[in-house]
Amino acid sequence: MYQAIDFGLWGSWNYQEYICSDWWRARSAEYKQKAGNRCEVPDCVIFGKVECHHKNYLRLGRELDSDLICVCRKHHEEMRGK
């Protein structure tokens, strides 16, 4: 079960709804472009197939660039403990 998140004017969404939202898709695409569509883990050479990962969840819906990191699937799974 995901915890509900208060998004102010957007109402309360749970995390899964947020990650599937058009807003998050646009925000993550914007950040991936800023990061050069490459994995930001040092010494990783993966380019193109990256995912946007939250370093923290303090500002969901209003993330700063410093709240995010682009990572390849391998590093994303490691960060998520899989």
N, C-alpha and C positions, 0 to 999 in steps of 0.2 A: 504494500500500500504506500502510495506517495503522499507526502505532506502537502497540504494546500499552501499556496504562496499568495500573499496579498500584492497585487500589482496596481494598487491605487485605482486610477480611473478604469483600468481593465478588469477590475473585479478580482475574484480569487480563482486562480487556476492551480492545478497540481503540476508538479515538475514535468511529468510525461506530456501533458497537454502543451506546456510551454515549449518543450523541445520539438514538438511536432508543429508548432505555430509558424505562420508566414513571417511573423516578426523575428523569431529566432533564426529561421532559414536565411532571412536577409542579413541579420546581424552577423551570423557566422560566416556567410559568404563575403561580407565586407572585411571581416577580420582576416579570413584566409587570403584574400587579395593583398591586404596590407603586409601579411607575413610572407608574401611571395609564393603562396601555395606549396610551401615546403614544411617538413617536420622541423620544429624548433628545438628538438632535443639535440644537444651538442653531439657532433660526429655522426648524426643520422643523415643519410643522403637521399631519403625518400622525397620525391617531388611529385606534386599533382594529386595523389590520392591521400589527402589529409582530412582530418576531422578537427572540429573546434571543441576544445575541452575547457570546462570551467575550473580555474585554480581554486576558486572559492564561490560561495553562493550568496554573498552578502548583498549583491546588487542585481539579482535576477530581474530581467526586463529592462535594466538600465546599466548593463555591464560597461565597465571601462575596458580599454584594450589591455590594461594591466591585470584584469581579472581572467583573461583568456590565454590559451596557448594552442597553437596548431600542432597536431601530432599525427603520425602515421597510425594505422590500425594496431600494430604491435605495441607501440608505446602507449596508445590510449588504453588498451586492455591492461597493460602493466599498471598504469595510473589508477585504473578502476579496480585493481586487485583481482583480475581474472586470470 
